[in-house]
Amino acid sequence: MPEQSGRFGAAVRIASAATAAAVLAATLTPVATSSAPVPVSRGPVELPIVLTAAIDESPTTLGIADSSLYTLSEADVNTTLDKLQSLGVTDIRIAVPWIFVQPNSSQAYDWSRVDMVVKAAADRDMGLLGVITGTPPWAGFPVNGHPDPDTYAAFASAVATRYRGQISAYEVWNEPNGVTFWSPLSATAYTEMLKAAYPAIKAADPGAEVIGGVLGAVGNIPGVSTSAVSFVTRMYAEGAHGYFDALSYHPYHYVTPFSQGTLAGEPIGQVAAIRALMLANGDGDLKLWATEYGLPTSAVSAAQQAAYIHDFVVAWQQVEGAGPMFVYTTRDSATGAFDDEANFGIFTTNWTPKPAADTVAALIADLADGTLEPFDVTPYMPANPLLQSIGVFIRQLINQALLVPKIVVQLLSSVVNAVARTIAAGLGVGPAIRTAAASAPQPAATTSAAADAPTPRRAVARSKRQPALSPATSAPNSLRRAKPAQPRVVRAAVGEREHQHTARSGTGRSAR
């Protein structure tokens, strides 16, 4: 989730979100638990087993982060993916919101919406990155509370089991270095959860990439946020090495273009420092992904949004150890609204393309054929930085106040629907309830290596990163995305497959 880049913006956004989460918690009266529940899965579910493409772990991969897909109708999901496909987009970051899939520990998993999104992506041969986030009220403080690591790992395992061969990469949580999504701040608690989730996901789907960190672009503000560099430093100190296949970061900044950052705390400086930490800790062969980047056209002009995205994509090609990029997001939820969260789209609410849509299409084409050229951008300079900071303060208070009822309505609706389906099944008028193992779709065939559970620590040799491309240099064929013809074949185990790898999850979207 992006943080405002004004002097007070980051602190205001996170602190006000924490207040909103507290109101939500009081409304839902959660009960924490330290034991992992064993719910059953609703079924039978008509979900054809169509394997999706792996995400090429190259800096030339440009996808879209769209967590709103989980909340849309089937028709709107298809429209959204068709629009993205028309731009040349082949990779999507989606939400797998624990808080809605399992709103009640005693109820069955409700996979229906995730199933719908996964199938729609598979029909278009799109690669999927899933963000597993959002604490349900029974597992801890709603949305941003610390769940028991084993409880989270049990859910992550269920997700990876169900979508084996269909979701090719998973992020463990979203922006845990800010209290908006992880409260109280604790890199130690996050690392414990990551260490539980990594082997659980790998045992369920050895071919899946597990991405840690998922860090927001914030500074060190006691009790409110921890910089990405400080957070990663603590992760390594707590033994995170060996429990992720890549790290990810969200280099948002509304004022300074990514390429022009000069301060250590600005995104490009944080990226360099994170890479230095990875190298120092024996993870130099792993990639750093940028799983969310964008700007809201409520805060900047549409032309500025397009220019900053263009600048970021070009500059990212020069980052040592860079992996895929994801622009946030497809469509505004309310174009022109005061809420910044409603205006990050590259399309308006009525599907009118913003300049950024054309920019994304052109960049994808240039990245594919190696014709990406240098790009100069004029930074946005506010006339009165102090006034802008005060405006940010007021905007964020209002935005977070508007956020609470959205979450409450979504969660209550999910709970009501789950109860209704359970009652219907008990009366014999709904689908029978089966065990998770029985109803989870599985690939038609797997390799013997893929069937073996991995060791807790990463023991697979990682391929070295391709040299960074010069913007004027043609991309070698090995860096271009190759889409296999249908029917798709099952991916081999991690050690056998060609090494193809794959953040915006917010409380307003469950997982941005």
C-alpha positions, 0 to 999 in steps of 0.5 A, spaced: 500 500 500 503 506 498 505 511 503 504 519 502 511 522 500 510 528 504 513 530 510 508 528 515 504 523 510 507 516 511 506 517 519 499 520 518 497 514 513 499 509 518 497 512 524 490 513 521 489 506 519 491 504 525 485 508 528 481 505 523 483 498 525 482 499 532 475 501 530 474 495 526 476 490 531 472 493 537 466 492 532 467 485 530 470 483 537 475 478 535 477 472 539 485 470 538 487 463 538 494 460 538 491 453 535 491 452 527 483 450 526 482 444 521 476 447 517 473 443 511 472 446 504 466 447 500 465 442 494 464 440 489 467 446 485 467 446 478 474 448 477 477 446 471 485 444 472 488 449 467 495 450 469 497 458 468 504 460 466 510 461 471 512 468 472 519 470 468 523 473 474 526 478 469 526 485 470 523 486 463 517 482 466 511 488 467 505 486 470 499 489 474 497 488 481 489 488 482 487 486 488 480 488 487 479 482 482 477 478 489 471 483 490 468 483 482 463 479 479 465 474 474 463 479 468 467 484 471 473 480 472 473 477 465 472 485 463 478 487 467 483 481 464 480 482 457 482 490 458 489 488 461 490 483 455 489 488 450 495 492 453 499 486 453 499 484 460 501 477 462 502 477 469 497 479 475 498 480 482 492 478 486 489 478 493 488 471 497 485 474 503 485 470 509 480 474 512 474 473 507 476 466 505 476 463 512 472 468 516 470 463 521 474 458 524 469 453 525 466 454 517 469 451 511 474 455 506 470 459 501 474 459 495 469 461 490 471 468 489 479 466 488 477 460 484 473 464 479 479 469 479 484 463 478 480 460 472 479 467 468 487 468 469 488 461 466 483 461 461 488 467 458 494 464 460 496 469 465 501 468 470 499 469 477 502 472 484 498 471 490 498 475 496 496 471 502 494 476 507 489 479 512 488 476 519 481 474 520 478 476 527 478 469 530 485 469 529 487 475 532 486 483 531 482 483 525 486 485 518 493 487 521 494 483 527 499 478 528 496 471 527 499 465 530 505 463 525 502 455 525 495 458 524 497 462 518 502 457 515 496 452 515 492 457 511 498 458 506 498 450 505 491 450 504 492 455 499 498 452 495 495 445 495 488 448 492 492 452 487 498 448 485 500 449 478 495 455 478 498 460 482 506 460 481 508 465 486 506 467 493 507 473 497 507 472 505 503 478 507 503 485 505 507 491 508 509 488 515 513 494 516 508 499 517 502 498 523 497 499 517 498 492 516 502 489 521 501 491 528 504 492 533 511 493 529 515 487 529 520 484 524 521 478 529 514 476 529 514 477 521 520 472 520 517 467 525 511 467 520 515 467 514 519 461 517 513 457 518 509 459 512 515 457 507 516 450 508 508 449 509 507 452 502 513 448 499 511 442 501 504 443 498 507 446 491 514 445 491 514 449 484 511 455 487 516 461 489 515 464 496 516 471 496 518 475 503 518 482 506 513 485 501 515 492 504 512 498 504 516 505 502 516 508 509 521 511 514 523 509 521 517 512 525 517 509 532 511 505 533 508 507 526 513 504 521 520 501 520 524 503 514 525 497 509 532 496 510 531 496 518 526 491 517 530 486 512 536 487 517 532 485 523 529 479 518 536 476 517 538 477 524 532 473 526 534 467 521 530 469 515 535 466 510 533 460 507 526 461 508 524 465 501 526 465 494 525 472 493 524 479 497 519 484 494 518 492 495 513 497 494 517 503 491 512 508 492 513 516 492 508 521 489 514 527 489 520 524 486 521 520 480 524 513 482 530 514 478 532 521 481 532 519 488 538 522 491 537 521 499 538 514 502 531 514 505 528 515 498 526 508 494 532 508 489 536 508 495 532 503 499 533 498 493 540 499 493 541 498 501 536 492 501 540 489 495 547 490 499 544 486 505 542 480 500 549 480 498 552 480 505 547 475 507 548 470 501 542 471 497 545 475 492 543 470 487 535 471 489 531 477 486 528 483 489 521 484 486 517 491 485 510 488 486 507 495 487 508 501 484 503 507 482 500 514 483 493 516 484 490 521 479 487 524 485 494 527 488 497 528 481 495 529 474 494 523 469 500 525 465 504 525 471 502 518 473 504 516 466 511 519 466 513 517 473 511 509 471 515 510 465 521 513 469 520 507 474 520 501 469 526 504 465 530 505 471 528 498 474 532 495 468 538 498 471 537 495 478 542 490 480 538 484 482 532 486 480 526 482 478 519 483 476 515 489 476 507 490 478 504 497 476 498 498 481 492 498 479 487 496 473 481 501 474 479 507 479 474 505 483 471 512 484 474 516 479 475 524 481 473 522 489 477 525 494 480 518 496 486 517 493 485 509 494 480 510 489 484 513 483 490 509 482 487 505 476 490 506 469 483 506 467 478 510 469 471 507 473 468 507 466 474 504 463 476 510 459 484 509 458 488 514 462 495 516 459 498 511 463 494 505 460 498 507 453 504 507 457 504 501 460 502 497 453 508 501 450 513 499 455 511 492 455 512 492 447 518 495 448 521 490 453 519 484 449 523 486 443 529 490 447 527 497 444 526 500 451 529 507 451 532 512 456 526 517 459 527 523 462 521 526 467 520 532 470 519 531 477 513 534 481 514 540 485 509 542 490 508 550 490 508 550 498 510 543 501 508 545 508 501 546 505 501 540 501 503 536 508 497 539 511 493 537 506 495 530 506 494 530 513 487 531 512 486 527 506 488 521 510 484 522 516 478 522 511 480 516 507 481 512 513 474 514 516 471 512 509 475 505 509 472 502 516 465 501 513 468 498 507 471 493 511 466 491 516 461 491 510 465 486 506 467 482 512 460 481 515 457 479 508 462 474 507 460 471 514 453 471 512 454 468 506 458 462 509 453 461 514 448 461 509 451 456 505 453 451 511 445 451 513 443 450 505 448 444 505 446 441 512 438 441 509 441 438 502 439 444 498 446 446 497 453 442 495 456 437 500 461 439 504 468 435 503 475 435 506 480 440 503 484 434 500 478 431 497 475 438 494 482 441 492 483 441 485 490 438 483 494 437 476 493 431 472 500 429 473 506 431 477 513 429 477 516 425 482 521 430 484 515 435 485 511 430 490 517 430 495 516 435 501 522 440 501 526 441 507 525 447 511 530 451 508 532 452 501 536 447 498 535 448 491 540 452 487 538 458 484 540 461 477 544 467 477 541 474 474 541 476 467 546 482 466 542 488 467 539 491 460 542 497 457 535 501 455 538 501 448 540 494 448 536 489 445 533 484 450 536 477 449 531 471 447 532 468 454 529 474 457 523 474 453 517 471 456 515 465 452 508 462 452 507 455 451 502 452 447 495 449 450 494 444 453 499 446 458 504 441 461 505 440 469 511 444 471 517 440 473 519 441 480 524 447 482 530 443 481 528 441 474 524 447 471 527 452 467 528 458 473 522 462 472 520 467 477 515 471 479 506 488 493 498 492 493 494 489 498 490 494 503 485 494 508 480 497 503 481 491 498 483 486 503 490 485 500 491 490 495 
